[in-house]
């Protein structure tokens, strides 16, 4: 049919209906002008004139032209069908891309939320915890150093007190030895004892705890009448009692020092254990900080990747929308052209079936002969 139409158009390219013929009214001439603006309308009029001129039957002409119009309708239906398929593809693609964009936006939001509300607070918390551990280590070592210095000072004080006690006990023992020699003293012995007791008194000036008591006893012993055995016995008893007190005090000092040393050693063990725990905690916390930093880097890379994916999806959606808009423009233009041609074809067919067209063809034949 298309080959026939092409051949016919080639034949009719040198033929044109004379619309100035007297058969046509001004209205007909206007209708002719509109129809001839359409390729198919012009073809049908020329084809109709050729058909009738060559003795064709009008009914056959109507059948043939109806077939041509039917083919145009089929072509237009195919255009509609193809555009409907394109629309279905477009809707599915838009739905798919929109869903993927929505899913990707959710992933982007979750990644940002994880970064902002989990990783960054975790990083700050880990840093604060590490700083606290380092501060704990500093104060742990400081406490150990202070305790060590205090223990040394306390031990030095203990040794000084032990020396005082031993010196006092030695002085008492020496005094007792001198006083025991005065049971039947001569004047020379009394003077010797008094001289030695005065010397002991002078040597005890550095003592504090028992200094006053010992000094009083020595003063009594120096000033006493050693010929009086009752007074001498009373002095000996007082010195013996004081010696017992000094020995008891020395024993208590020794026991207290042993307890203090034991407490110090336990404290050292405790502080060292705490220090080891802090050190282990620092190792763990440092590893956690490193893992957090790696997770932050990975999350930032993921966010960049997700944004790139989102940009790609948005680009694909925009490209699909642009392509569909172009297809829609082509479709609308094509449908408009087909409708224009079909309308002209129907108008041409109507004109062919008017008696004036047949009269026009007959007049043309008469004029030819």
MOKAPE-V655954 format. One line per field, one symbol per residue. ss: DSSP state (@ for helix, = for strand, . for the rest). psi: psi as a letter, one per 20 degrees, with the letter a starting at -180 (. if undefined). burial: b if it has 24 or more other C-alpha atoms within 12 Angstrom, else e. A space follows every 50 residues. Layout:
ss->???
psi->???
burial->???
This chain:
ss->.@@@@@@@@@@@.............@@@@@@@@@@@..@@@@@@@@@@@@ @@@....@@@@@@@@@@@@@@@@@@@@@@@@@@@@@@@@@@@@@@@@@@@ @@@@@@@@@@@@@@@@@@@@@@@@@@@@@@@@@@@@@@@@@@@@@@@@@@ @@@@@@@@@@@@@@@@@@@@@@@@@@@@@.......@@@@@@@@@@@@@@ @@@.......@@@@@@@@@@@@@.....@@@@@@@@@@@@@@@@@@@@@@ @@@@@@@@@@@@@@@@@@@@@@@@@@@@@@@@@@@@@@@@@@@@@@@@@@ @@@@@@@@@@@@@@@@@@@@@@@@@@@@@@@@@@@@@@@@@@@@@@@@@@ @@..@@@@@@@@@@@@@@.
psi->ghgghggghggihjqppniiqihprhgghggggghiipghgggggggggg ghhjjqqhghghgghhgghhhgggghhhggghhgghgggggggggghggh ggghhgggghggggghiggghgghggghggggghhggghghggggghggh ggghhghghghgggghggghggghghgghijkgmqrhggghgghgghhgg ghijhiqggjggggggghgghhiqoihohghghhgggghgghgggggggg ggggghggghgghghhhggghhgggggggghggghghggghggghggghg gggggghgggggghggggggggghgghggggggggggghgggghgggggg hhjqhhgghggghhgghh.
burial->eeeeeeebbeeeeeebbebeeeebeeebeebbbbbbebbbbbbbbbbbbb bbbeeeebeebbeebeebbeebbeebeebeeebeebbeebeebbeebbee beebbeebeebbebbeeebeebbeebeeebeebbeebeebbeebeebeee beeebeebeebbebbbbbbebbbbbbebbbebeeeeeeebeebbebbbeb beebeebeebbebbbebbebbbebbbeeeeebeebbebbbebbeebbebb eebeeebeebeeebeeebeebeeebeebbebbeebbeebeebeeebeebe ebbeebeeebeebbeebeebbeebeebbeebeeebeebbbbbbbbbbbbb bbbeeebbebbeebeeeee
